[in-house]
């Protein structure tokens, strides 16, 4: 399995992974599948400041992850929100762990200190996955998103990956 930077050429494969999450689950609160152009724009925009990575096996993309701003306010520049999606047929193969490990190494180089992950509370697989990687629950927001005919709680999980005493200046991804 190879972990590499995503490109806009990967858009169709990434969208193919994301689509079942949108249509069949409350893992994402998107209720419509984004257009290919919207996904291309997302990749380009994120890569200016943060990594966007794919896992590829035998020439097929089987997962992806990216980080993005938690908030545009200056006080949060050392905090990134992370997202990860793995092909339904590739779960349990260590794809997520390898993607997040590669993502974290880059974020450490960027002087990111805190990672946040927003997880739907009834997604116990994602909660367990994040806990195994050192994330801790920092808050639960009750009835916070409505999808598929019901309200869902969300769990904010966080992980410290850097020095909180005096962090270095944030380095945008395109400047690494």
PyMOL CGO cylinders between C-alpha atoms (Angstrom):
from pymol import cmd
from pymol.cgo import CYLINDER

trace = [
    CYLINDER, 0.00, 0.00, 0.00, 1.30, 3.44, -0.93, 0.3, 1, 1, 1, 1, 1, 1,
    CYLINDER, 1.30, 3.44, -0.93, 0.33, 6.67, 0.81, 0.3, 1, 1, 1, 1, 1, 1,
    CYLINDER, 0.33, 6.67, 0.81, 0.71, 9.73, -1.38, 0.3, 1, 1, 1, 1, 1, 1,
    CYLINDER, 0.71, 9.73, -1.38, -0.60, 13.25, -1.87, 0.3, 1, 1, 1, 1, 1, 1,
    CYLINDER, -0.60, 13.25, -1.87, -3.98, 13.44, -3.56, 0.3, 1, 1, 1, 1, 1, 1,
    CYLINDER, -3.98, 13.44, -3.56, -4.31, 15.19, -6.91, 0.3, 1, 1, 1, 1, 1, 1,
    CYLINDER, -4.31, 15.19, -6.91, -7.37, 16.35, -8.80, 0.3, 1, 1, 1, 1, 1, 1,
    CYLINDER, -7.37, 16.35, -8.80, -6.90, 13.26, -11.00, 0.3, 1, 1, 1, 1, 1, 1,
    CYLINDER, -6.90, 13.26, -11.00, -7.94, 11.23, -7.93, 0.3, 1, 1, 1, 1, 1, 1,
    CYLINDER, -7.94, 11.23, -7.93, -11.29, 12.99, -7.64, 0.3, 1, 1, 1, 1, 1, 1,
    CYLINDER, -11.29, 12.99, -7.64, -13.46, 10.25, -9.20, 0.3, 1, 1, 1, 1, 1, 1,
    CYLINDER, -13.46, 10.25, -9.20, -11.92, 7.54, -7.01, 0.3, 1, 1, 1, 1, 1, 1,
    CYLINDER, -11.92, 7.54, -7.01, -12.25, 9.66, -3.87, 0.3, 1, 1, 1, 1, 1, 1,
    CYLINDER, -12.25, 9.66, -3.87, -15.84, 10.51, -4.72, 0.3, 1, 1, 1, 1, 1, 1,
    CYLINDER, -15.84, 10.51, -4.72, -16.58, 6.81, -5.28, 0.3, 1, 1, 1, 1, 1, 1,
    CYLINDER, -16.58, 6.81, -5.28, -15.42, 6.12, -1.70, 0.3, 1, 1, 1, 1, 1, 1,
    CYLINDER, -15.42, 6.12, -1.70, -17.34, 9.06, -0.25, 0.3, 1, 1, 1, 1, 1, 1,
    CYLINDER, -17.34, 9.06, -0.25, -20.67, 8.50, -2.05, 0.3, 1, 1, 1, 1, 1, 1,
    CYLINDER, -20.67, 8.50, -2.05, -21.93, 5.51, 0.02, 0.3, 1, 1, 1, 1, 1, 1,
    CYLINDER, -21.93, 5.51, 0.02, -21.18, 7.44, 3.22, 0.3, 1, 1, 1, 1, 1, 1,
    CYLINDER, -21.18, 7.44, 3.22, -23.33, 10.33, 1.98, 0.3, 1, 1, 1, 1, 1, 1,
    CYLINDER, -23.33, 10.33, 1.98, -26.21, 8.21, 0.67, 0.3, 1, 1, 1, 1, 1, 1,
    CYLINDER, -26.21, 8.21, 0.67, -26.41, 5.49, 3.32, 0.3, 1, 1, 1, 1, 1, 1,
    CYLINDER, -26.41, 5.49, 3.32, -25.00, 6.76, 6.60, 0.3, 1, 1, 1, 1, 1, 1,
    CYLINDER, -25.00, 6.76, 6.60, -24.89, 9.61, 9.08, 0.3, 1, 1, 1, 1, 1, 1,
    CYLINDER, -24.89, 9.61, 9.08, -21.09, 9.33, 9.21, 0.3, 1, 1, 1, 1, 1, 1,
    CYLINDER, -21.09, 9.33, 9.21, -21.07, 12.50, 7.14, 0.3, 1, 1, 1, 1, 1, 1,
    CYLINDER, -21.07, 12.50, 7.14, -23.83, 15.04, 7.37, 0.3, 1, 1, 1, 1, 1, 1,
    CYLINDER, -23.83, 15.04, 7.37, -23.66, 15.83, 3.66, 0.3, 1, 1, 1, 1, 1, 1,
    CYLINDER, -23.66, 15.83, 3.66, -27.05, 14.88, 2.28, 0.3, 1, 1, 1, 1, 1, 1,
    CYLINDER, -27.05, 14.88, 2.28, -26.17, 15.22, -1.40, 0.3, 1, 1, 1, 1, 1, 1,
    CYLINDER, -26.17, 15.22, -1.40, -23.14, 13.78, -3.17, 0.3, 1, 1, 1, 1, 1, 1,
    CYLINDER, -23.14, 13.78, -3.17, -20.84, 16.67, -4.05, 0.3, 1, 1, 1, 1, 1, 1,
    CYLINDER, -20.84, 16.67, -4.05, -20.07, 17.25, -7.71, 0.3, 1, 1, 1, 1, 1, 1,
    CYLINDER, -20.07, 17.25, -7.71, -16.73, 16.21, -9.13, 0.3, 1, 1, 1, 1, 1, 1,
    CYLINDER, -16.73, 16.21, -9.13, -15.88, 19.90, -9.60, 0.3, 1, 1, 1, 1, 1, 1,
    CYLINDER, -15.88, 19.90, -9.60, -16.68, 20.66, -5.94, 0.3, 1, 1, 1, 1, 1, 1,
    CYLINDER, -16.68, 20.66, -5.94, -14.39, 17.83, -4.84, 0.3, 1, 1, 1, 1, 1, 1,
    CYLINDER, -14.39, 17.83, -4.84, -11.61, 19.05, -7.16, 0.3, 1, 1, 1, 1, 1, 1,
    CYLINDER, -11.61, 19.05, -7.16, -11.92, 22.52, -5.65, 0.3, 1, 1, 1, 1, 1, 1,
    CYLINDER, -11.92, 22.52, -5.65, -11.80, 21.03, -2.14, 0.3, 1, 1, 1, 1, 1, 1,
    CYLINDER, -11.80, 21.03, -2.14, -8.58, 19.15, -2.90, 0.3, 1, 1, 1, 1, 1, 1,
    CYLINDER, -8.58, 19.15, -2.90, -6.91, 22.22, -4.42, 0.3, 1, 1, 1, 1, 1, 1,
    CYLINDER, -6.91, 22.22, -4.42, -8.03, 24.52, -1.58, 0.3, 1, 1, 1, 1, 1, 1,
    CYLINDER, -8.03, 24.52, -1.58, -6.97, 22.15, 1.20, 0.3, 1, 1, 1, 1, 1, 1,
    CYLINDER, -6.97, 22.15, 1.20, -3.55, 21.45, -0.33, 0.3, 1, 1, 1, 1, 1, 1,
    CYLINDER, -3.55, 21.45, -0.33, -2.60, 25.11, 0.01, 0.3, 1, 1, 1, 1, 1, 1,
    CYLINDER, -2.60, 25.11, 0.01, -2.49, 24.82, 3.79, 0.3, 1, 1, 1, 1, 1, 1,
    CYLINDER, -2.49, 24.82, 3.79, -2.89, 21.16, 4.76, 0.3, 1, 1, 1, 1, 1, 1,
    CYLINDER, -2.89, 21.16, 4.76, -2.12, 17.67, 3.48, 0.3, 1, 1, 1, 1, 1, 1,
    CYLINDER, -2.12, 17.67, 3.48, -4.70, 15.67, 1.53, 0.3, 1, 1, 1, 1, 1, 1,
    CYLINDER, -4.70, 15.67, 1.53, -3.54, 12.06, 1.22, 0.3, 1, 1, 1, 1, 1, 1,
    CYLINDER, -3.54, 12.06, 1.22, -4.73, 8.90, -0.50, 0.3, 1, 1, 1, 1, 1, 1,
    CYLINDER, -4.73, 8.90, -0.50, -3.96, 5.24, 0.13, 0.3, 1, 1, 1, 1, 1, 1,
    CYLINDER, -3.96, 5.24, 0.13, -3.42, 3.29, -3.04, 0.3, 1, 1, 1, 1, 1, 1,
    CYLINDER, -3.42, 3.29, -3.04, -3.16, -0.48, -3.40, 0.3, 1, 1, 1, 1, 1, 1,
    CYLINDER, -3.16, -0.48, -3.40, -2.67, -2.30, -6.71, 0.3, 1, 1, 1, 1, 1, 1,
    CYLINDER, -2.67, -2.30, -6.71, -3.37, 0.94, -8.57, 0.3, 1, 1, 1, 1, 1, 1,
    CYLINDER, -3.37, 0.94, -8.57, -6.70, 1.55, -6.78, 0.3, 1, 1, 1, 1, 1, 1,
    CYLINDER, -6.70, 1.55, -6.78, -7.41, 4.27, -4.22, 0.3, 1, 1, 1, 1, 1, 1,
    CYLINDER, -7.41, 4.27, -4.22, -8.84, 2.59, -1.13, 0.3, 1, 1, 1, 1, 1, 1,
    CYLINDER, -8.84, 2.59, -1.13, -8.94, 5.48, 1.33, 0.3, 1, 1, 1, 1, 1, 1,
    CYLINDER, -8.94, 5.48, 1.33, -8.20, 9.13, 1.86, 0.3, 1, 1, 1, 1, 1, 1,
    CYLINDER, -8.20, 9.13, 1.86, -7.61, 11.61, 4.65, 0.3, 1, 1, 1, 1, 1, 1,
    CYLINDER, -7.61, 11.61, 4.65, -7.10, 15.32, 4.98, 0.3, 1, 1, 1, 1, 1, 1,
    CYLINDER, -7.10, 15.32, 4.98, -6.77, 18.06, 7.54, 0.3, 1, 1, 1, 1, 1, 1,
    CYLINDER, -6.77, 18.06, 7.54, -8.30, 21.50, 7.39, 0.3, 1, 1, 1, 1, 1, 1,
    CYLINDER, -8.30, 21.50, 7.39, -8.75, 24.61, 9.47, 0.3, 1, 1, 1, 1, 1, 1,
    CYLINDER, -8.75, 24.61, 9.47, -10.79, 24.11, 12.61, 0.3, 1, 1, 1, 1, 1, 1,
    CYLINDER, -10.79, 24.11, 12.61, -11.47, 27.84, 12.48, 0.3, 1, 1, 1, 1, 1, 1,
    CYLINDER, -11.47, 27.84, 12.48, -9.98, 30.74, 10.54, 0.3, 1, 1, 1, 1, 1, 1,
    CYLINDER, -9.98, 30.74, 10.54, -9.35, 32.72, 13.73, 0.3, 1, 1, 1, 1, 1, 1,
    CYLINDER, -9.35, 32.72, 13.73, -5.66, 33.23, 14.51, 0.3, 1, 1, 1, 1, 1, 1,
    CYLINDER, -5.66, 33.23, 14.51, -5.78, 31.54, 17.92, 0.3, 1, 1, 1, 1, 1, 1,
    CYLINDER, -5.78, 31.54, 17.92, -6.69, 28.24, 16.25, 0.3, 1, 1, 1, 1, 1, 1,
    CYLINDER, -6.69, 28.24, 16.25, -3.89, 28.10, 13.67, 0.3, 1, 1, 1, 1, 1, 1,
    CYLINDER, -3.89, 28.10, 13.67, -2.20, 25.29, 15.63, 0.3, 1, 1, 1, 1, 1, 1,
    CYLINDER, -2.20, 25.29, 15.63, -5.38, 23.21, 15.63, 0.3, 1, 1, 1, 1, 1, 1,
    CYLINDER, -5.38, 23.21, 15.63, -6.56, 21.18, 12.64, 0.3, 1, 1, 1, 1, 1, 1,
    CYLINDER, -6.56, 21.18, 12.64, -9.69, 19.15, 12.08, 0.3, 1, 1, 1, 1, 1, 1,
    CYLINDER, -9.69, 19.15, 12.08, -9.05, 15.78, 10.46, 0.3, 1, 1, 1, 1, 1, 1,
    CYLINDER, -9.05, 15.78, 10.46, -11.28, 13.59, 8.31, 0.3, 1, 1, 1, 1, 1, 1,
    CYLINDER, -11.28, 13.59, 8.31, -10.81, 10.07, 6.97, 0.3, 1, 1, 1, 1, 1, 1,
    CYLINDER, -10.81, 10.07, 6.97, -12.78, 7.76, 4.70, 0.3, 1, 1, 1, 1, 1, 1,
    CYLINDER, -12.78, 7.76, 4.70, -11.90, 4.20, 3.74, 0.3, 1, 1, 1, 1, 1, 1,
    CYLINDER, -11.90, 4.20, 3.74, -13.44, 2.15, 0.94, 0.3, 1, 1, 1, 1, 1, 1,
    CYLINDER, -13.44, 2.15, 0.94, -16.10, -0.14, 2.36, 0.3, 1, 1, 1, 1, 1, 1,
    CYLINDER, -16.10, -0.14, 2.36, -14.22, -3.18, 1.00, 0.3, 1, 1, 1, 1, 1, 1,
    CYLINDER, -14.22, -3.18, 1.00, -10.90, -2.14, 2.54, 0.3, 1, 1, 1, 1, 1, 1,
    CYLINDER, -10.90, -2.14, 2.54, -11.92, -1.72, 6.18, 0.3, 1, 1, 1, 1, 1, 1,
    CYLINDER, -11.92, -1.72, 6.18, -9.89, -3.69, 8.72, 0.3, 1, 1, 1, 1, 1, 1,
    CYLINDER, -9.89, -3.69, 8.72, -6.76, -3.74, 6.55, 0.3, 1, 1, 1, 1, 1, 1,
    CYLINDER, -6.76, -3.74, 6.55, -4.91, -0.98, 8.43, 0.3, 1, 1, 1, 1, 1, 1,
    CYLINDER, -4.91, -0.98, 8.43, -5.63, 1.64, 5.78, 0.3, 1, 1, 1, 1, 1, 1,
    CYLINDER, -5.63, 1.64, 5.78, -6.94, 4.20, 8.25, 0.3, 1, 1, 1, 1, 1, 1,
    CYLINDER, -6.94, 4.20, 8.25, -4.00, 3.77, 10.62, 0.3, 1, 1, 1, 1, 1, 1,
    CYLINDER, -4.00, 3.77, 10.62, -1.47, 4.22, 7.82, 0.3, 1, 1, 1, 1, 1, 1,
    CYLINDER, -1.47, 4.22, 7.82, -3.27, 7.25, 6.44, 0.3, 1, 1, 1, 1, 1, 1,
    CYLINDER, -3.27, 7.25, 6.44, -3.54, 8.99, 9.82, 0.3, 1, 1, 1, 1, 1, 1,
    CYLINDER, -3.54, 8.99, 9.82, 0.09, 8.17, 10.68, 0.3, 1, 1, 1, 1, 1, 1,
    CYLINDER, 0.09, 8.17, 10.68, 1.28, 9.79, 7.46, 0.3, 1, 1, 1, 1, 1, 1,
    CYLINDER, 1.28, 9.79, 7.46, -1.04, 12.76, 7.99, 0.3, 1, 1, 1, 1, 1, 1,
    CYLINDER, -1.04, 12.76, 7.99, 0.18, 13.33, 11.55, 0.3, 1, 1, 1, 1, 1, 1,
    CYLINDER, 0.18, 13.33, 11.55, 3.86, 13.27, 10.50, 0.3, 1, 1, 1, 1, 1, 1,
    CYLINDER, 3.86, 13.27, 10.50, 3.19, 16.09, 8.06, 0.3, 1, 1, 1, 1, 1, 1,
    CYLINDER, 3.19, 16.09, 8.06, 1.07, 18.07, 10.51, 0.3, 1, 1, 1, 1, 1, 1,
    CYLINDER, 1.07, 18.07, 10.51, 3.87, 17.87, 13.09, 0.3, 1, 1, 1, 1, 1, 1,
    CYLINDER, 3.87, 17.87, 13.09, 6.24, 19.38, 10.50, 0.3, 1, 1, 1, 1, 1, 1,
    CYLINDER, 6.24, 19.38, 10.50, 3.70, 22.18, 10.05, 0.3, 1, 1, 1, 1, 1, 1,
    CYLINDER, 3.70, 22.18, 10.05, 3.81, 22.86, 13.82, 0.3, 1, 1, 1, 1, 1, 1,
    CYLINDER, 3.81, 22.86, 13.82, 0.20, 21.77, 14.35, 0.3, 1, 1, 1, 1, 1, 1,
    CYLINDER, 0.20, 21.77, 14.35, -0.35, 20.99, 18.02, 0.3, 1, 1, 1, 1, 1, 1,
    CYLINDER, -0.35, 20.99, 18.02, -3.94, 19.78, 18.33, 0.3, 1, 1, 1, 1, 1, 1,
    CYLINDER, -3.94, 19.78, 18.33, -6.08, 17.55, 16.14, 0.3, 1, 1, 1, 1, 1, 1,
    CYLINDER, -6.08, 17.55, 16.14, -9.85, 17.45, 16.33, 0.3, 1, 1, 1, 1, 1, 1,
    CYLINDER, -9.85, 17.45, 16.33, -12.15, 14.81, 14.89, 0.3, 1, 1, 1, 1, 1, 1,
    CYLINDER, -12.15, 14.81, 14.89, -15.92, 15.19, 14.75, 0.3, 1, 1, 1, 1, 1, 1,
    CYLINDER, -15.92, 15.19, 14.75, -17.52, 11.74, 14.93, 0.3, 1, 1, 1, 1, 1, 1,
    CYLINDER, -17.52, 11.74, 14.93, -21.19, 10.80, 14.82, 0.3, 1, 1, 1, 1, 1, 1,
    CYLINDER, -21.19, 10.80, 14.82, -21.86, 9.24, 18.23, 0.3, 1, 1, 1, 1, 1, 1,
    CYLINDER, -21.86, 9.24, 18.23, -23.48, 6.08, 16.91, 0.3, 1, 1, 1, 1, 1, 1,
    CYLINDER, -23.48, 6.08, 16.91, -20.46, 5.40, 14.69, 0.3, 1, 1, 1, 1, 1, 1,
    CYLINDER, -20.46, 5.40, 14.69, -18.79, 3.17, 17.29, 0.3, 1, 1, 1, 1, 1, 1,
    CYLINDER, -18.79, 3.17, 17.29, -16.24, 1.92, 14.76, 0.3, 1, 1, 1, 1, 1, 1,
    CYLINDER, -16.24, 1.92, 14.76, -14.89, 5.41, 14.22, 0.3, 1, 1, 1, 1, 1, 1,
    CYLINDER, -14.89, 5.41, 14.22, -14.92, 6.19, 17.93, 0.3, 1, 1, 1, 1, 1, 1,
    CYLINDER, -14.92, 6.19, 17.93, -12.89, 3.02, 18.64, 0.3, 1, 1, 1, 1, 1, 1,
    CYLINDER, -12.89, 3.02, 18.64, -10.55, 3.74, 15.74, 0.3, 1, 1, 1, 1, 1, 1,
    CYLINDER, -10.55, 3.74, 15.74, -9.78, 7.23, 17.02, 0.3, 1, 1, 1, 1, 1, 1,
    CYLINDER, -9.78, 7.23, 17.02, -9.36, 6.01, 20.60, 0.3, 1, 1, 1, 1, 1, 1,
    CYLINDER, -9.36, 6.01, 20.60, -6.82, 3.39, 19.46, 0.3, 1, 1, 1, 1, 1, 1,
    CYLINDER, -6.82, 3.39, 19.46, -4.84, 6.21, 17.85, 0.3, 1, 1, 1, 1, 1, 1,
    CYLINDER, -4.84, 6.21, 17.85, -4.77, 8.27, 21.03, 0.3, 1, 1, 1, 1, 1, 1,
    CYLINDER, -4.77, 8.27, 21.03, -7.78, 10.54, 20.58, 0.3, 1, 1, 1, 1, 1, 1,
    CYLINDER, -7.78, 10.54, 20.58, -9.81, 11.36, 23.68, 0.3, 1, 1, 1, 1, 1, 1,
    CYLINDER, -9.81, 11.36, 23.68, -13.43, 12.45, 23.84, 0.3, 1, 1, 1, 1, 1, 1,
    CYLINDER, -13.43, 12.45, 23.84, -13.57, 16.14, 24.68, 0.3, 1, 1, 1, 1, 1, 1,
    CYLINDER, -13.57, 16.14, 24.68, -17.28, 16.80, 24.23, 0.3, 1, 1, 1, 1, 1, 1,
    CYLINDER, -17.28, 16.80, 24.23, -20.63, 15.49, 23.12, 0.3, 1, 1, 1, 1, 1, 1,
    CYLINDER, -20.63, 15.49, 23.12, -23.19, 17.66, 21.37, 0.3, 1, 1, 1, 1, 1, 1,
    CYLINDER, -23.19, 17.66, 21.37, -26.68, 16.22, 21.70, 0.3, 1, 1, 1, 1, 1, 1,
    CYLINDER, -26.68, 16.22, 21.70, -29.12, 16.07, 18.77, 0.3, 1, 1, 1, 1, 1, 1,
    CYLINDER, -29.12, 16.07, 18.77, -26.71, 18.14, 16.70, 0.3, 1, 1, 1, 1, 1, 1,
    CYLINDER, -26.71, 18.14, 16.70, -27.33, 16.86, 13.19, 0.3, 1, 1, 1, 1, 1, 1,
    CYLINDER, -27.33, 16.86, 13.19, -30.44, 15.53, 11.50, 0.3, 1, 1, 1, 1, 1, 1,
    CYLINDER, -30.44, 15.53, 11.50, -30.06, 12.95, 8.75, 0.3, 1, 1, 1, 1, 1, 1,
    CYLINDER, -30.06, 12.95, 8.75, -31.84, 9.82, 7.57, 0.3, 1, 1, 1, 1, 1, 1,
    CYLINDER, -31.84, 9.82, 7.57, -34.93, 10.62, 9.58, 0.3, 1, 1, 1, 1, 1, 1,
    CYLINDER, -34.93, 10.62, 9.58, -33.38, 11.06, 12.99, 0.3, 1, 1, 1, 1, 1, 1,
    CYLINDER, -33.38, 11.06, 12.99, -31.26, 13.32, 15.18, 0.3, 1, 1, 1, 1, 1, 1,
    CYLINDER, -31.26, 13.32, 15.18, -27.64, 12.37, 15.81, 0.3, 1, 1, 1, 1, 1, 1,
    CYLINDER, -27.64, 12.37, 15.81, -25.28, 13.29, 18.61, 0.3, 1, 1, 1, 1, 1, 1,
    CYLINDER, -25.28, 13.29, 18.61, -21.72, 14.16, 17.66, 0.3, 1, 1, 1, 1, 1, 1,
    CYLINDER, -21.72, 14.16, 17.66, -18.57, 13.51, 19.64, 0.3, 1, 1, 1, 1, 1, 1,
    CYLINDER, -18.57, 13.51, 19.64, -15.60, 15.83, 19.45, 0.3, 1, 1, 1, 1, 1, 1,
    CYLINDER, -15.60, 15.83, 19.45, -12.37, 13.93, 19.93, 0.3, 1, 1, 1, 1, 1, 1,
    CYLINDER, -12.37, 13.93, 19.93, -8.94, 15.46, 20.19, 0.3, 1, 1, 1, 1, 1, 1,
    CYLINDER, -8.94, 15.46, 20.19, -5.30, 14.47, 20.17, 0.3, 1, 1, 1, 1, 1, 1,
    CYLINDER, -5.30, 14.47, 20.17, -2.23, 16.46, 21.09, 0.3, 1, 1, 1, 1, 1, 1,
    CYLINDER, -2.23, 16.46, 21.09, 0.66, 15.97, 18.65, 0.3, 1, 1, 1, 1, 1, 1,
    CYLINDER, 0.66, 15.97, 18.65, 2.85, 18.95, 19.45, 0.3, 1, 1, 1, 1, 1, 1,
    CYLINDER, 2.85, 18.95, 19.45, 4.23, 21.23, 22.14, 0.3, 1, 1, 1, 1, 1, 1,
    CYLINDER, 4.23, 21.23, 22.14, 1.50, 23.30, 23.76, 0.3, 1, 1, 1, 1, 1, 1,
    CYLINDER, 1.50, 23.30, 23.76, 3.94, 25.46, 25.74, 0.3, 1, 1, 1, 1, 1, 1,
    CYLINDER, 3.94, 25.46, 25.74, 5.20, 27.56, 22.85, 0.3, 1, 1, 1, 1, 1, 1,
    CYLINDER, 5.20, 27.56, 22.85, 4.41, 26.25, 19.37, 0.3, 1, 1, 1, 1, 1, 1,
    CYLINDER, 4.41, 26.25, 19.37, 6.39, 27.24, 16.33, 0.3, 1, 1, 1, 1, 1, 1,
    CYLINDER, 6.39, 27.24, 16.33, 4.81, 29.29, 13.58, 0.3, 1, 1, 1, 1, 1, 1,
    CYLINDER, 4.81, 29.29, 13.58, 2.28, 27.35, 11.47, 0.3, 1, 1, 1, 1, 1, 1,
    CYLINDER, 2.28, 27.35, 11.47, 3.77, 26.39, 8.11, 0.3, 1, 1, 1, 1, 1, 1,
    CYLINDER, 3.77, 26.39, 8.11, 1.28, 26.02, 5.24, 0.3, 1, 1, 1, 1, 1, 1,
    CYLINDER, 1.28, 26.02, 5.24, 1.55, 22.66, 3.49, 0.3, 1, 1, 1, 1, 1, 1,
    CYLINDER, 1.55, 22.66, 3.49, 2.51, 24.16, 0.12, 0.3, 1, 1, 1, 1, 1, 1,
    CYLINDER, 2.51, 24.16, 0.12, 5.56, 25.77, 1.83, 0.3, 1, 1, 1, 1, 1, 1,
    CYLINDER, 5.56, 25.77, 1.83, 6.96, 22.57, 3.34, 0.3, 1, 1, 1, 1, 1, 1,
]
cmd.load_cgo(trace, "trace")
